[in-house]
Amino acid sequence: MNARLEIEDIAGAAERAAQRISGTVVHTPLKHYPALSRRTGANIQLKLENEQHTGSFKFRGAVNRLLTLDERTRRAGVVVASSGNHGAAVARAMRDLDTDGVIFVPEKVSSRKLATIRDLGGDVRLFGDNGLDTELQAREYAVTHGMFYLSPYNDPEVIAGQGTIGVEILEDMPDIDVAVIAVGGGGLLAGVASVLKTARPGIRIVAVQPEASPVMTMSVRAGEIVETDETPTLSDGTAGGIEADAITFEPVRELVDAFVLVPEFDIAVALRNLEAEEQLLVEGAAAMTLAAIEIDRASCQGKNVLALICGGNIAPETVDMARAMAGDVD
């Protein structure tokens, strides 16, 4: 699994994936964000993957991977590890393609995401305190039961599926200067940034993580995948460790121009502002990109900036926590 992925190969695979899943996924819209544009002196456009099937970008990678499996492998069933969105996406894709499987989620998974997976017919197993624990258990289960492990990010065809977002961005925003993308395991970032950098080498790619769970950022700075201390975060979709042989690591190192670590308070304020100013309620990982633009506004001023709103599946208790944290701060 640790074979090197070339940027051009990822971009090409994403183009093929876009053809394969066309009509199955939603071509999500862009939305101008006037208030944030005024505050930062930039043209801020939101890529609304919260309007994708199952409420997040994950459906793209899930359906692309299932469609590229041979019939025998698909019949044997798949195993998934997820903090929620990947599990829901695979549950929907399995239902649509008449495939069976098992979905492992951390014990502290968002209540809304857990309910979504179950509503889609997913066979859910709770295990582990963080994403890495859950992944390791899911992989062991897949080996023991002769099933295919469908990684949330450590798979070329999953990365290609997420990269179809980049294909759409170039169609709808060809003059893009900056792309701001949340990163956890790196599948979304590797896929989208490969497409964007291949077409527009001068584009600035900004990767965003919470200060509370900065594993990819710290790993890139160290030059190798490392373990870091973590605390709970509003950006639950990007929380957790990275597999030691993650194929996303090298593309992320090559593609990212800047990493921004966001404090929890800033994520909460961004959530509150987006809800108040645009009537959009999204998950912490999505709002985190907007907080990063505020933090990195000097690099965004005068630019056409794309903030990838990766999902909208936020639990009511997380909304309450964010509102209490943000308070009435302007």
N, C-alpha and C positions, 0 to 999 in steps of 0.2 A: 504493500500500500504506500510505501514511501518513495515511489518513483516520482521523479520531478515532473511537474506540469508546466509547460511553456505557455506564456501569456497568449501568444497567437493561436495555440491549439485550443485553449479555453474559449477564446472569442469565436473561433470557427465552430466549435461544438455548440456554443450558444445560438449561433445563427441557425444551425440545423435543428436545434431544439425548438426554436421559435416557429419553424415550419411544422414540426411534429405536433406541437401542442396548441397550435393556432385553432381557435374555435372551442377549445376545451377550457382555456384560462380566460380571464377577463383582461383586456387591454386597458389597464387602469389609467385614469385621467391625471393631468397636472392641475394644480390649483394655486393661483397666485396668493401670497400672504402679504397683504398691504401693510399691516401694522409692523410686522417684523422687518419688512423691507425699509420702512421709514426709520426704524430704530437703528438699523445697521448700514443704511446707505447702499444697499444691494437690491437686486431683483431676485426675490426669494420665491421659488416655485416648489410646491410639495408634490411628490409622486405618491399617490394615494393607494398603496398596497393594502391598506385597511379595507378597501373595497373589493379585494380579491376574494375568491371562494375561500371559505373558512376564516376569513378576516385577516389573512396575512400572506406574505410572499411565499411561504413554505409550500403552498399547493403546486407552484410551478416545478420545483425540484422533485416533489413526490410523484407527480403524474408523469413527468419526463422519465424518471428512473423506472417506474413500473412498466411504461410502454417500451423500454429498451431491454427488459428482461425476456428471456426465452420462455415459451409456454410451460415447459417442465418446471423451471425455477419458480415461476409465478404460481403454479398449482401447489407446490410444496409449501407456500406461504412465506410471509416476511415477518421480521421482528424489528421493532423500532424503539429507540430511546429518545425521549423528548422532554423539554421543559413545558410543553403544551402545544405550541403552534405546529410543530412538525408532526406530532402525533395526530392532531386534528386533520391536518392536510393528508396524511397517509390514510387515515380512516376514511376520509371522503373519496380519495383515489381508489382505495381497495373496494369500497362500495360500488363505485362507478364501473370498475373493471372486473367485478365479481372475483375478488381475491381475498383470501383469509390471512390473518396475521395477529400478532400480539404486540401491544404497545406498553412499554415501560415508561413511567414518569416518576420524578422525585416525590417523596412523601409530602413535601411542602409546595407542591404544584398549585398554581392559581386555581381557585375554585371554579371560575368561569371557564378556564381552558379544560379542566377535567370534565366538566359538564358537557362541553361541546364535543369532546372525543366520544363520550358515552352516548350522546344523542345521535352521533353519526354511526353508531353500532360497533365502536371499537372495543376490543377485549383488553381492558386496562389492568396493568399490574403496578402497584406502587412499590418503589424501592429506592433507597439511598437518600442522602442529604443534599447532594448536588448533582449537576449534570454528568460529571465524569463517573461517579459511582454508578449512576443509572446506566450509562453507556456500557460499562464493563460487565454489568450483570446481563444486559440485553445481548451482548456479543456471546457470552457464555451460553445463554439459553439457545441462541440460534445454532451454535455448534452442536450442542447436545441433542437438539431436535431436528437437525438436518434442514434448517430453514435459512433464508437469505436475510442477512442483516442489512437494513436500509439506513445508512448513516444520515444524520441530519446535515452533515457538511463534508465528511471525509470520503467523498465519492465523486468521480469526475462528471457523471451524468446528473447528479444532484446540483453540482456547481454550475453546469451548463444550463440547467433549468432555471436557476436563479439568475443567470446571466441574461435571460430573455428580457429582464427588466431594462438592462442596458440597451438592448435593441430598440425597445419602445421609447426610451429616453431620447436616443439619437433621432428617431423619427419625429418626435414631438417638440424637442428642444435642441435643435442642431447647433445652436450657438452657446451651449453650456460651457462655463468656465471652471466651475467648482462643483464637485459632488461630495456631499456629506452623508456618511453611511455608518450606521451602528455595526459593531463587530463583536461576535462571540467566538464561535468556532472558525469563522472566516469564509464559509461557503457563499454567503450573500456578497460579501465584499470582493472575494476573488472573482466571482462570476461577473458581477456588474462592472467592476473596475477594469477587468481585462477587456471587455467590449469597448468601454469608453476610451481607455488609453490607446487601444489599437487604432481606433478611428480618429482620436484627437490626442496625440502624444503630449500636448502642452496642458492638458486639463489637470487641475489640482484635485487630488483625492485626499479627503480628510476622513480618517477613521475615528470613531467615537466609542468610548467605553465609560462605564461608571467608575469613579474612584474606588467604590466598594468591591469591584470585581474586575481588575485590570489585567487579566492573564495574558491576552494576546499582546497588549502594549508592552508589558514587562518582558515577555518572551522575545519580541522583536528587538528591544533594547539590549537584551542579554545575548542575542545571536543564536538562541536555542530555546526550545519550549521548556518553560520552568513552571513550578508550582508557586502560588502566591497566597497570602492570607486573604480571606474573603469575609465580608459582612453582608447582611441582607441589603437588597437594593430594589428600588422601584423598577429598575430595568431587569426584571427577572428573565426576560427572553435572551439576554446576553450573558447571564451569570453562569459560573461553573468553569471547570478546567478544560484543557485541550488534550486530545489523544497524543501520545508521544510521537506517533508516526504521521501526524496530520499532514495531508498533501496540500492543505491551504496555506501552510506557514510560509513557504518560499514565495508564492505569488503575492501574498500580503506584504512581505518584506520589500518586494520589488515595486509594488504598485502604489503604496501609501506615501504621500508627501508629508503628512503631518498626523500625529495622534493627539487627540484631545481627551483628557480625563475630566469627567463632569461630577461635581459633588451632588449628593442627594437633594439638597435644598434647591439647586438650580434645575434639576429634573422636575421637581415638584412645581416650581414657578412656571416652567415651560408648559407643563400639562395644564395648569390653571389658565395661562395666557391663551393657549390655543383653544381651549374650551370657551373662554369668554369672548375672544376676538373672531373666531371662525366657526364656533359651534361644533367643533370636532373633538370628540373624546377618544383618545388613542392610548396605546400602552406606553409604559415608561421608556422602552427602547426606542420608540418612535419619537417621543418628545425630547429625548436626549440629544437628537441631532439638532434640534432647534436651540437647545441650551448651548450646544457647542458653537453654533453660529454666533450667538451673543458673546461668548467667550473669545472667539477668534474673529471678531467683526473687522479688525484692521485688515485681515487678509481677504475678506469678502467684499469690502467696500468697492462700489462701482462695478461689481461682477454679476454675471448671471449664475445664480447659485441654486443647485438642486438639493433639497433635503428629502431623503428617502424615508417616507412614513411606512415603516416595515409592517405594522400591524395595529389592530384596534381592539384586541381581546384583553381588556383590562378588567380585573375583578372589582366588584363594588367596594370591598374592604381596602383595596389598593387606592382607589379613587378617594375614599375617605381619609386615608393616611396622607396622601399627597396634598389634599386640600388643607388638612390641619397643619402640615409642615409649611406650606406656602403662606398661609395666613392672608393678611391684607397687604403684603408688601407690593409696592409698585415696581 
